[in-house]
Amino acid sequence: MPVDPAEAFAALDVRVGTIAEARPFEGARKPSYQLTIDFGPTIGRKQSSAQLTVHYKPEELIGKQIIAAVNLGPKKIADFVSEVLVLGLPDISGDTVLLTPDLPVPNGEKLY
């Protein structure tokens, strides 16, 4: 039975959050950061692992608003539990460029 695209999109919970902490992920197979992201009072702070080391330094990420899928469930990566999937796009070399709002919006707002 075909999947209704509108229903599939509605099932994905994509929100905006602000990176509160970013540090190198020492146990990762590929160079990555461990992030703590503030999604506002309803969702709270969640952690994620993201391969962002080519274009971003940890100190540059602090305070940056990002877009993430928040309802995909946790994923264990080495000794770290990633709770949300930070979204990005590949540049011409395949390295991740973050999806970000171009104007500030309240943390926790849902993509529509």
TIKEDREN-965839 format. One record per residue: z, x, y of N, C-alpha, C, CB in turn. Coordinates in Angstrom, 2 decimals. Atoms other than C-alpha are relative to their C-alpha. Glycine has a CB too. Example, Ala and Ser with C-alpha at 12.3 -4.5 7.8 and 13.67 -1.06 7.14 Angstrom:
2
+---------+---------+---------+---------+---------+---------+---------+---------+---------+---------+---------+---------+
|     nc3 |     nc1 |     nc2 |    cac3 |    cac1 |    cac2 |     cc3 |     cc1 |     cc2 |    cbc3 |    cbc1 |    cbc2 |
+---------+---------+---------+---------+---------+---------+---------+---------+---------+---------+---------+---------+
|    0.00 |    0.89 |   -1.19 |    7.80 |   12.30 |   -4.50 |    0.00 |    0.90 |    1.20 |    1.25 |   -0.99 |    0.03 |
|   -0.06 |   -0.82 |   -1.19 |    7.14 |   13.67 |   -1.06 |    0.73 |   -0.77 |    1.09 |   -1.42 |    0.41 |    0.46 |
+---------+---------+---------+---------+---------+---------+---------+---------+---------+---------+---------+---------+
***
This chain:
112
+---------+---------+---------+---------+---------+---------+---------+---------+---------+---------+---------+---------+
|     nc3 |     nc1 |     nc2 |    cac3 |    cac1 |    cac2 |     cc3 |     cc1 |     cc2 |    cbc3 |    cbc1 |    cbc2 |
+---------+---------+---------+---------+---------+---------+---------+---------+---------+---------+---------+---------+
|    0.00 |    0.85 |   -1.18 |    0.00 |    0.00 |    0.00 |    0.00 |    0.90 |    1.24 |    1.23 |   -0.97 |    0.00 |
|    0.08 |   -0.84 |   -1.20 |   -0.95 |    1.50 |    3.41 |    1.28 |   -0.11 |    0.85 |   -1.21 |   -0.41 |    0.85 |
|   -1.16 |   -0.06 |   -0.88 |    1.80 |    2.55 |    5.79 |   -0.44 |   -0.40 |    1.40 |    0.65 |    1.43 |    0.01 |
|    0.27 |    0.40 |   -1.37 |    1.86 |    0.87 |    9.20 |    0.40 |    1.16 |    0.92 |    0.78 |   -1.32 |    0.38 |
|   -0.32 |   -1.14 |   -0.85 |    1.64 |    3.74 |   11.75 |    1.12 |   -0.30 |    1.00 |   -1.24 |    0.42 |    0.76 |
|   -1.06 |    0.35 |   -0.96 |    3.87 |    1.89 |   14.25 |    1.36 |    0.02 |   -0.68 |   -0.26 |   -1.38 |    0.63 |
|   -1.27 |   -0.02 |    0.74 |    6.56 |    1.43 |   11.58 |    0.41 |    1.43 |   -0.34 |   -0.12 |   -0.84 |   -1.30 |
|   -0.29 |   -1.40 |    0.34 |    6.31 |    5.08 |   10.51 |    0.54 |    0.73 |    1.22 |   -1.25 |    0.71 |   -0.54 |
|   -0.46 |   -0.65 |   -1.23 |    6.68 |    6.25 |   14.12 |    1.39 |   -0.50 |    0.39 |   -1.00 |   -0.25 |    1.15 |
|   -1.30 |    0.59 |   -0.36 |    9.61 |    3.86 |   14.74 |    1.12 |    0.53 |   -0.89 |   -0.07 |   -1.53 |   -0.10 |
|   -1.02 |   -0.52 |    0.92 |   11.42 |    5.29 |   11.70 |    0.45 |    1.40 |    0.38 |   -0.53 |    0.01 |   -1.41 |
|   -0.35 |   -1.35 |   -0.42 |   11.41 |    8.77 |   13.25 |    0.80 |   -0.07 |    1.29 |   -1.28 |    0.87 |    0.19 |
|   -0.88 |    0.01 |   -1.19 |   14.26 |    9.27 |   15.73 |   -0.12 |    1.34 |    0.71 |    1.49 |   -0.29 |   -0.40 |
|    0.25 |   -1.22 |   -0.76 |   13.10 |   11.85 |   18.27 |    0.71 |   -0.13 |    1.35 |   -1.54 |    0.26 |    0.19 |
|   -0.84 |    0.04 |   -1.19 |   15.50 |   12.66 |   21.12 |   -0.10 |    1.28 |    0.80 |    1.45 |   -0.26 |   -0.39 |
|   -0.09 |   -1.17 |   -0.85 |   15.95 |   15.02 |   24.02 |    1.44 |    0.51 |   -0.02 |   -0.46 |   -0.33 |    1.46 |
|   -1.32 |   -0.63 |   -0.05 |   18.85 |   17.48 |   24.07 |   -0.09 |    1.28 |    0.80 |    0.54 |    0.28 |   -1.41 |
|   -0.08 |   -1.25 |   -0.75 |   20.01 |   20.51 |   26.01 |    0.65 |    1.07 |   -0.86 |    0.79 |   -0.19 |    1.33 |
|   -0.55 |   -1.09 |    0.80 |   20.58 |   23.83 |   24.26 |    1.25 |    0.54 |    0.69 |   -1.06 |    1.14 |   -0.20 |
|   -1.28 |   -0.47 |   -0.52 |   24.23 |   24.78 |   24.76 |    0.32 |    1.42 |   -0.46 |    1.12 |   -0.95 |   -0.44 |
|   -0.26 |   -1.34 |    0.55 |   24.33 |   27.89 |   22.55 |   -1.25 |    0.45 |   -0.76 |    1.26 |    0.00 |   -0.93 |
|    1.12 |   -0.58 |    0.75 |   21.68 |   30.21 |   21.09 |    0.39 |    1.43 |   -0.38 |   -1.33 |   -0.02 |    0.84 |
|   -0.34 |   -1.34 |    0.47 |   22.25 |   33.28 |   18.96 |   -0.94 |    0.38 |   -1.15 |    1.50 |    0.08 |   -0.45 |
|    0.86 |   -0.42 |    1.11 |   20.21 |   35.37 |   16.51 |    0.57 |   -0.47 |   -1.34 |   -0.16 |    1.53 |    0.00 |
|   -0.38 |    0.45 |    1.34 |   20.29 |   34.04 |   12.95 |   -0.18 |    1.18 |   -0.95 |   -0.85 |   -1.25 |   -0.46 |
|    0.05 |   -1.25 |    0.79 |   21.14 |   37.16 |   10.98 |   -0.41 |   -0.22 |   -1.45 |    1.36 |    0.67 |    0.03 |
|    0.29 |    0.23 |    1.41 |   20.77 |   35.58 |    7.49 |   -1.35 |   -0.64 |   -0.28 |    1.05 |   -0.84 |   -0.58 |
|    1.28 |    0.67 |    0.20 |   17.33 |   34.03 |    8.02 |   -1.05 |    0.95 |   -0.56 |   -0.49 |   -0.59 |    1.32 |
|    1.10 |   -0.81 |    0.55 |   14.27 |   35.26 |    6.10 |   -0.98 |    0.40 |    1.09 |   -0.73 |   -0.76 |   -1.11 |
|    0.88 |   -0.28 |   -1.13 |   12.13 |   35.02 |    9.26 |    0.83 |    0.03 |    1.26 |   -1.15 |   -1.06 |    0.11 |
|   -0.79 |   -0.06 |   -1.24 |   13.40 |   35.92 |   12.75 |    0.18 |   -1.39 |    0.61 |   -0.68 |    0.95 |    1.01 |
|   -0.35 |    1.33 |   -0.48 |   15.18 |   32.83 |   14.04 |    1.25 |    0.05 |    0.86 |    0.21 |   -0.97 |   -1.16 |
|   -1.24 |    0.20 |   -0.74 |   17.94 |   31.55 |   16.29 |    0.77 |   -1.17 |   -0.59 |   -0.28 |   -0.24 |    1.51 |
|   -0.87 |    1.13 |    0.27 |   20.89 |   29.34 |   15.54 |    0.30 |   -0.64 |    1.34 |    1.33 |    0.43 |   -0.76 |
|   -0.17 |    0.72 |   -1.25 |   21.08 |   26.69 |   18.24 |    1.07 |   -1.08 |   -0.14 |   -1.32 |   -0.62 |    0.44 |
|   -0.85 |    1.18 |   -0.13 |   23.76 |   24.23 |   19.29 |   -0.59 |   -0.80 |    1.14 |    1.53 |    0.38 |    0.25 |
|    0.72 |    0.85 |   -0.95 |   22.15 |   21.31 |   21.09 |    0.84 |   -1.23 |    0.33 |   -1.38 |   -0.42 |   -0.56 |
|   -0.75 |    1.17 |   -0.47 |   23.88 |   18.63 |   23.18 |   -0.96 |   -1.17 |    0.16 |    0.73 |    0.30 |    1.35 |
|    0.82 |    1.21 |   -0.06 |   22.32 |   15.20 |   22.59 |    0.73 |   -1.15 |    0.70 |   -0.40 |   -0.42 |   -1.40 |
|   -0.70 |    1.04 |   -0.75 |   24.77 |   13.32 |   24.83 |    1.11 |   -0.65 |   -0.80 |   -0.98 |   -1.04 |    0.45 |
|   -1.21 |    0.56 |    0.61 |   27.78 |   11.14 |   24.04 |   -0.22 |   -0.79 |   -1.28 |    0.68 |   -0.87 |    0.99 |
|    0.21 |    0.81 |    1.21 |   26.20 |    8.92 |   21.36 |   -0.21 |    0.86 |   -1.23 |   -1.19 |   -0.92 |    0.19 |
|    0.33 |   -0.86 |    1.14 |   24.82 |   11.66 |   19.09 |    0.90 |    1.23 |   -0.03 |   -1.46 |    0.42 |    0.06 |
|   -0.86 |   -1.19 |   -0.08 |   26.93 |   14.61 |   20.29 |   -0.78 |    1.29 |   -0.19 |    1.08 |   -0.08 |   -1.04 |
|    0.61 |   -1.33 |    0.20 |   26.26 |   18.25 |   19.54 |   -0.41 |    0.17 |   -1.45 |    0.98 |    1.12 |    0.41 |
|    0.54 |   -0.27 |    1.33 |   24.11 |   19.23 |   16.59 |   -0.50 |    1.43 |   -0.02 |   -1.14 |   -1.00 |   -0.37 |
|    0.49 |   -1.36 |    0.12 |   23.02 |   22.58 |   15.25 |   -1.35 |    0.01 |   -0.71 |    1.01 |    0.89 |   -0.74 |
|    1.32 |   -0.14 |    0.57 |   19.57 |   23.76 |   14.30 |   -0.36 |    1.47 |   -0.10 |   -1.04 |   -0.77 |    0.83 |
|    0.59 |   -1.33 |    0.10 |   17.73 |   26.86 |   13.18 |   -1.45 |   -0.13 |    0.44 |    0.12 |    0.59 |   -1.46 |
|    1.37 |    0.09 |   -0.50 |   14.45 |   27.57 |   14.95 |   -0.61 |    1.38 |    0.14 |   -0.04 |   -0.73 |    1.33 |
|    0.73 |   -1.27 |   -0.09 |   11.85 |   30.36 |   14.77 |   -0.65 |    0.09 |    1.38 |   -1.07 |    0.11 |   -1.13 |
|    0.43 |   -0.03 |   -1.39 |   11.56 |   30.93 |   18.51 |    0.03 |    1.40 |    0.61 |    0.86 |   -0.91 |    0.83 |
|   -0.29 |   -1.34 |   -0.51 |   12.06 |   34.68 |   18.80 |   -1.17 |    0.68 |    0.71 |    0.45 |    0.86 |   -1.13 |
|    1.15 |   -0.65 |   -0.64 |    8.52 |   35.57 |   19.93 |   -0.04 |   -0.31 |    1.50 |   -1.31 |   -0.45 |   -0.67 |
|    0.16 |    0.42 |   -1.39 |    8.53 |   33.58 |   23.17 |    1.30 |   -0.18 |    0.78 |   -0.76 |   -1.27 |    0.04 |
|   -1.26 |    0.34 |   -0.67 |   12.23 |   33.04 |   23.93 |    1.11 |    0.98 |   -0.38 |    0.42 |   -1.43 |   -0.34 |
|   -1.23 |   -0.78 |    0.22 |   15.40 |   35.13 |   24.30 |    1.16 |   -1.00 |    0.00 |    0.19 |    1.13 |    1.11 |
|   -1.11 |    0.95 |    0.06 |   18.74 |   33.47 |   23.50 |    0.50 |   -0.45 |    1.37 |    1.15 |    0.60 |   -0.77 |
|   -0.54 |    0.35 |   -1.32 |   19.93 |   33.63 |   27.12 |   -0.95 |   -0.90 |    0.80 |    0.30 |    1.27 |    0.79 |
|    0.98 |    0.86 |   -0.67 |   16.70 |   31.94 |   28.29 |    0.04 |   -1.44 |   -0.53 |   -1.41 |    0.57 |   -0.16 |
|   -0.04 |    1.32 |    0.62 |   17.27 |   29.03 |   25.92 |    1.18 |   -0.85 |    0.48 |    0.07 |    0.14 |   -1.50 |
|   -1.18 |    0.73 |   -0.45 |   20.72 |   28.10 |   27.25 |   -0.37 |   -0.87 |    1.21 |    1.17 |    0.97 |    0.36 |
|    0.29 |    0.93 |   -1.08 |   20.36 |   25.00 |   29.44 |   -1.40 |   -0.62 |   -0.06 |    0.17 |    0.69 |    1.30 |
|    1.36 |    0.53 |    0.13 |   16.77 |   24.31 |   28.32 |    0.03 |   -1.32 |   -0.77 |   -0.94 |    1.03 |   -0.72 |
|    0.13 |    1.26 |    0.72 |   15.99 |   20.72 |   27.37 |   -1.13 |    0.11 |   -1.01 |   -0.25 |   -1.18 |    0.98 |
|    0.97 |   -0.05 |    1.08 |   14.13 |   20.35 |   24.08 |   -0.14 |   -1.39 |   -0.62 |    0.42 |    1.05 |   -1.07 |
|    0.24 |    1.24 |    0.74 |   12.76 |   17.58 |   21.87 |    0.26 |    0.31 |   -1.48 |   -1.48 |   -0.54 |    0.23 |
|   -0.32 |   -0.23 |    1.40 |   14.07 |   17.21 |   18.31 |    0.05 |   -1.31 |   -0.78 |    1.34 |    0.73 |   -0.12 |
|   -0.18 |    1.12 |    0.92 |   13.95 |   14.86 |   15.34 |    1.44 |    0.07 |   -0.50 |   -1.05 |    0.04 |   -1.20 |
|   -1.43 |   -0.03 |    0.31 |   17.57 |   13.88 |   14.72 |    0.39 |   -0.76 |   -1.26 |    0.76 |   -0.54 |    1.17 |
|   -0.37 |    0.82 |    1.16 |   17.39 |   11.65 |   11.63 |   -0.67 |    0.43 |   -1.30 |   -0.33 |   -1.44 |    0.27 |
|    0.64 |   -0.48 |    1.22 |   15.74 |   13.82 |    8.99 |    1.00 |    0.49 |   -1.04 |   -0.97 |    1.10 |    0.32 |
|   -1.03 |   -0.48 |    0.92 |   19.03 |   14.85 |    7.38 |    0.19 |    1.50 |    0.11 |   -0.35 |   -0.37 |   -1.42 |
|   -0.29 |   -1.44 |   -0.09 |   20.67 |   18.27 |    7.12 |   -0.82 |    0.81 |   -1.00 |    1.49 |    0.25 |   -0.23 |
|    0.69 |   -0.94 |    0.88 |   18.92 |   21.27 |    5.61 |    0.75 |    1.31 |    0.02 |   -1.49 |    0.20 |    0.43 |
|   -0.71 |   -1.27 |    0.08 |   20.74 |   24.34 |    4.37 |   -1.00 |    1.15 |    0.03 |    0.88 |    0.06 |   -1.28 |
|    0.84 |   -1.18 |   -0.14 |   19.13 |   27.59 |    5.47 |    0.95 |    1.20 |   -0.07 |   -0.84 |   -0.01 |    1.35 |
|   -0.95 |   -1.08 |    0.28 |   20.93 |   30.62 |    4.04 |    1.40 |   -0.60 |    0.01 |   -0.12 |    1.17 |    1.06 |
|   -1.37 |    0.52 |   -0.04 |   24.59 |   29.98 |    4.93 |    0.22 |   -0.94 |    1.19 |    1.01 |    1.16 |    0.07 |
|   -0.04 |    0.81 |   -1.21 |   23.78 |   27.66 |    7.86 |   -0.59 |   -1.39 |   -0.29 |   -0.78 |    0.69 |    1.16 |
|    0.52 |    1.35 |    0.16 |   23.29 |   23.88 |    7.96 |   -0.70 |   -0.41 |    1.29 |    1.13 |   -1.00 |   -0.36 |
|    0.80 |    0.46 |   -1.13 |   20.48 |   22.80 |   10.29 |   -0.01 |   -1.53 |   -0.05 |   -1.47 |    0.59 |   -0.05 |
|   -0.17 |    1.46 |   -0.01 |   21.13 |   19.19 |   11.33 |   -1.15 |   -0.75 |    0.66 |    1.27 |   -0.34 |    0.71 |
|    1.13 |    0.63 |   -0.68 |   18.07 |   18.47 |   13.49 |   -1.20 |    0.95 |   -0.06 |    0.36 |   -0.36 |    1.48 |
|    1.22 |   -0.80 |   -0.01 |   14.46 |   19.64 |   13.62 |   -0.52 |    0.10 |    1.43 |   -1.08 |   -0.61 |   -0.94 |
|    0.51 |   -0.25 |   -1.35 |   13.53 |   21.19 |   16.96 |   -1.52 |    0.02 |   -0.09 |    0.56 |    1.35 |    0.59 |
|    1.45 |    0.14 |    0.08 |    9.89 |   20.36 |   17.70 |   -0.72 |    0.98 |    0.93 |   -0.40 |   -1.42 |    0.35 |
|    0.81 |   -0.93 |   -0.78 |    7.24 |   22.75 |   18.92 |   -1.44 |   -0.07 |   -0.47 |    0.53 |    1.43 |   -0.12 |
|    1.42 |   -0.11 |    0.34 |    3.57 |   23.59 |   18.75 |   -0.34 |    1.47 |   -0.16 |   -0.89 |   -0.67 |    1.09 |
|    0.39 |   -1.40 |    0.15 |    1.85 |   26.77 |   17.58 |   -0.91 |    0.45 |    1.14 |   -0.69 |    0.21 |   -1.33 |
|    0.94 |   -0.59 |   -0.96 |    0.26 |   29.03 |   20.16 |   -1.20 |    0.54 |   -0.79 |    0.69 |    1.14 |    0.85 |
|    1.22 |   -0.51 |    0.64 |   -3.03 |   30.79 |   19.39 |    0.31 |    0.97 |   -1.15 |   -0.88 |    0.71 |    1.04 |
|   -0.41 |   -0.93 |    1.07 |   -1.12 |   33.31 |   17.20 |    0.84 |   -0.68 |   -1.08 |    0.77 |    1.16 |    0.59 |
|   -0.82 |    0.72 |    0.97 |    0.84 |   30.63 |   15.34 |    1.49 |    0.05 |    0.30 |   -0.25 |    0.54 |   -1.36 |
|   -1.42 |   -0.08 |   -0.37 |    4.13 |   31.34 |   17.14 |    0.41 |   -1.27 |    0.75 |    0.26 |    1.27 |    0.87 |
|   -0.47 |    1.28 |   -0.51 |    6.26 |   28.39 |   18.23 |    0.22 |   -0.01 |    1.51 |    1.28 |   -0.37 |   -0.68 |
|   -0.25 |    0.32 |   -1.41 |    6.18 |   27.01 |   21.76 |    0.74 |   -1.34 |   -0.01 |   -1.36 |   -0.07 |    0.84 |
|   -0.83 |    1.20 |    0.01 |    8.90 |   24.42 |   22.37 |   -0.64 |   -1.19 |    0.71 |    1.33 |    0.30 |    0.64 |
|    0.33 |    1.23 |   -0.71 |    8.18 |   20.81 |   23.26 |    1.17 |   -0.29 |    0.93 |   -0.26 |   -1.21 |   -0.99 |
|   -1.05 |    0.24 |   -0.98 |   10.11 |   20.13 |   26.45 |   -0.47 |   -1.04 |    1.01 |    0.39 |    1.32 |    0.72 |
|    0.40 |    0.90 |   -1.08 |   10.18 |   17.41 |   29.11 |   -0.30 |    0.82 |    1.25 |    1.12 |   -1.05 |    0.29 |
|    0.32 |   -0.77 |   -1.22 |    8.63 |   18.54 |   32.40 |    0.90 |   -0.36 |    1.17 |   -1.44 |   -0.23 |    0.38 |
|   -1.03 |    0.36 |   -0.99 |   11.38 |   16.78 |   34.40 |    1.29 |   -0.24 |   -0.77 |   -0.41 |   -1.27 |    0.85 |
|   -1.26 |    0.25 |    0.70 |   15.11 |   16.52 |   33.56 |    0.17 |   -1.48 |   -0.35 |    1.18 |    0.46 |    0.87 |
|   -0.33 |    1.35 |    0.45 |   16.10 |   13.45 |   31.55 |    1.38 |    0.04 |   -0.66 |   -1.08 |   -0.55 |   -0.98 |
|   -1.33 |    0.00 |    0.60 |   19.50 |   12.35 |   30.21 |   -0.06 |    0.40 |   -1.48 |    0.64 |   -1.38 |    0.14 |
|   -0.09 |   -0.38 |    1.40 |   20.47 |   13.98 |   26.90 |    0.17 |   -1.23 |   -0.87 |    1.16 |    0.98 |   -0.22 |
|   -0.11 |    1.09 |    0.95 |   20.04 |   11.66 |   23.96 |   -1.08 |   -1.06 |    0.15 |    1.32 |   -0.64 |    0.12 |
|    1.06 |    1.01 |   -0.17 |   17.12 |    9.65 |   25.37 |   -1.01 |    0.11 |   -1.14 |   -0.73 |    0.18 |    1.39 |
|    0.90 |    0.07 |    1.14 |   14.73 |    8.52 |   22.64 |   -1.46 |    0.00 |    0.46 |    0.29 |   -1.26 |   -0.84 |
|    1.43 |   -0.02 |   -0.23 |   11.02 |    9.29 |   22.58 |   -0.59 |   -1.37 |   -0.33 |   -0.68 |    1.11 |   -0.83 |
|    0.70 |    1.26 |    0.30 |    8.84 |    6.19 |   22.82 |   -1.45 |    0.10 |    0.40 |    0.66 |   -1.17 |    0.72 |
+---------+---------+---------+---------+---------+---------+---------+---------+---------+---------+---------+---------+
***
